């Protein structure tokens, strides 16, 4: 049995603080191994000055072990102009996408005078949603896309008919 096996086997006799310390050590070891694996993959992918072990000597000198384990914050950008440009490029190569691929029906204005009037705002949302559904159904029919279940559609129940009869009889017997 290795160190980890001994730790796990002996962890039952430890108090909560010692058990937590062992878990933190294990977590730190896992993070260190993951950081080493990432560094190794980056070195192999980048083709940098790697030594025989697959490590980059320059990175070892520059980076501290503690800073290597610190999570790096990713910067997320909402580059709408870039996305629109890529969409235009795709559409110029392949032509415009047919409506059933997008199902866009968001062209209806709310038409609110006072945005703080809750009842008017909810009514406007309802009207816009209803108009969008009507428009969507018309477009689906135009593109021959079915949106209703067939008349002979049969959906299997998860419960058997006998089980449902027992449930019905149970509730009917309680009502009396």
C-alpha positions in Angstrom: 0.0 0.0 0.0 1.4 3.4 -1.0 1.3 6.7 0.9 -2.2 7.5 -0.3 -3.5 4.1 0.7 -2.0 4.4 4.2 -3.4 7.9 4.6 -6.9 6.7 3.5 -6.7 3.6 5.7 -5.5 5.6 8.8 -7.8 8.5 8.2 -10.6 6.9 10.1 -8.7 7.2 13.4 -7.9 10.9 12.8 -9.8 13.9 14.1 -11.4 16.3 11.7 -8.5 18.8 11.6 -5.9 16.2 10.8 -8.2 14.6 8.2 -8.7 18.1 6.6 -4.9 18.7 6.6 -4.4 15.3 4.8 -7.1 16.2 2.2 -5.4 19.6 1.6 -2.1 17.9 1.0 -3.7 15.5 -1.4 -5.4 18.4 -3.2 -2.1 20.3 -3.4 -0.3 17.3 -4.8 -3.1 16.9 -7.5 -2.8 20.6 -8.4 1.0 20.4 -8.7 0.8 17.3 -10.9 -1.8 19.0 -13.1 0.4 22.1 -13.4 3.4 20.0 -14.3 1.3 18.2 -17.0 0.1 21.5 -18.4 3.6 22.8 -18.5 4.8 19.6 -20.2 2.0 19.8 -22.8 2.7 23.5 -23.6 6.4 22.8 -24.0 5.7 19.9 -26.4 3.1 21.9 -28.3 5.2 25.0 -28.5 8.5 23.2 -29.4 10.5 25.5 -27.1 13.9 24.9 -25.7 13.0 21.7 -23.8 15.4 19.5 -22.1 15.4 15.7 -22.1 12.7 15.5 -19.5 10.3 17.6 -21.6 10.6 20.6 -19.3 11.5 24.1 -20.5 14.5 25.3 -18.5 13.7 29.0 -19.2 10.2 28.6 -17.8 11.5 26.9 -14.6 13.8 29.9 -14.0 11.1 32.5 -14.7 8.2 31.0 -12.9 7.9 30.2 -9.2 6.0 27.1 -8.1 3.5 29.2 -6.2 2.7 31.5 -9.1 2.4 28.5 -11.4 -0.4 27.1 -9.3 -2.3 30.4 -9.0 -5.4 30.4 -11.2 -5.1 32.7 -14.1 -8.1 34.9 -14.7 -9.4 34.7 -18.3 -10.7 37.8 -19.9 -14.0 37.2 -21.7 -14.8 39.6 -24.4 -18.1 40.3 -26.0 -16.8 41.1 -29.5 -20.0 41.6 -31.3 -18.4 43.3 -34.3 -16.1 40.4 -34.8 -19.0 37.9 -34.5 -21.0 39.9 -37.0 -18.0 39.9 -39.4 -17.6 36.1 -39.1 -21.4 35.7 -39.7 -21.1 37.8 -42.8 -18.2 35.8 -44.0 -20.1 32.5 -43.5 -23.2 33.9 -45.3 -21.1 35.1 -48.2 -19.5 31.7 -48.6 -22.6 29.6 -48.1 -25.5 32.0 -48.8 -28.0 33.2 -46.2 -29.2 30.6 -43.7 -32.8 29.4 -44.2 -35.2 30.5 -41.5 -35.8 27.1 -40.0 -32.2 27.0 -38.9 -32.5 30.2 -36.9 -36.3 30.5 -36.2 -35.8 34.2 -35.5 -39.1 36.0 -34.7 -38.0 38.9 -32.5 -39.1 41.8 -34.6 -42.0 43.0 -32.6 -41.7 46.3 -30.6 -43.0 46.5 -27.0 -44.6 49.9 -27.5 -44.4 50.9 -23.8 -45.1 54.5 -22.7 -44.1 53.9 -19.0 -41.6 51.1 -18.4 -42.3 51.2 -14.7 -46.0 50.3 -15.1 -45.8 46.5 -14.3 -49.2 45.6 -15.7 -48.6 47.4 -19.0 -45.1 45.9 -19.3 -46.4 42.3 -18.6 -49.3 42.8 -21.1 -46.8 44.0 -23.7 -44.6 40.9 -23.1 -47.7 38.8 -23.6 -48.7 40.5 -26.8 -45.2 40.3 -28.2 -44.9 36.6 -27.3 -48.3 35.8 -28.9 -47.4 37.7 -32.1 -44.1 35.9 -32.3 -45.9 32.5 -31.9 -48.4 33.4 -34.6 -45.6 34.6 -36.9 -43.5 31.4 -36.1 -46.4 29.1 -36.9 -47.0 30.8 -40.2 -43.3 30.6 -41.2 -43.1 26.9 -40.1 -46.1 26.2 -42.3 -44.5 28.1 -45.2 -41.3 26.1 -44.9 -43.2 22.8 -44.5 -41.9 22.1 -40.9 -44.3 20.2 -38.8 -45.0 21.6 -35.4 -48.0 19.6 -34.2 -48.2 16.0 -33.1 -49.8 13.6 -35.6 -53.4 12.6 -34.9 -52.4 9.0 -34.3 -49.5 9.9 -32.0 -49.2 7.5 -29.1 -46.9 8.1 -26.1 -46.1 5.2 -23.8 -46.6 5.8 -20.2 -44.0 5.1 -17.7 -46.6 3.5 -15.4 -48.7 0.5 -16.4 -52.5 0.8 -16.7 -52.8 -1.5 -13.7 -50.7 0.8 -11.6 -52.7 3.9 -12.7 -56.0 2.0 -11.9 -54.7 1.4 -8.3 -53.8 5.0 -8.0 -57.2 6.1 -9.1 -58.9 3.7 -6.8 -56.8 4.9 -3.9 -57.8 8.5 -4.4 -61.4 7.7 -5.0 -61.6 5.7 -1.8 -60.1 8.6 0.2 -62.7 11.0 -1.1 -65.6 9.0 0.3 
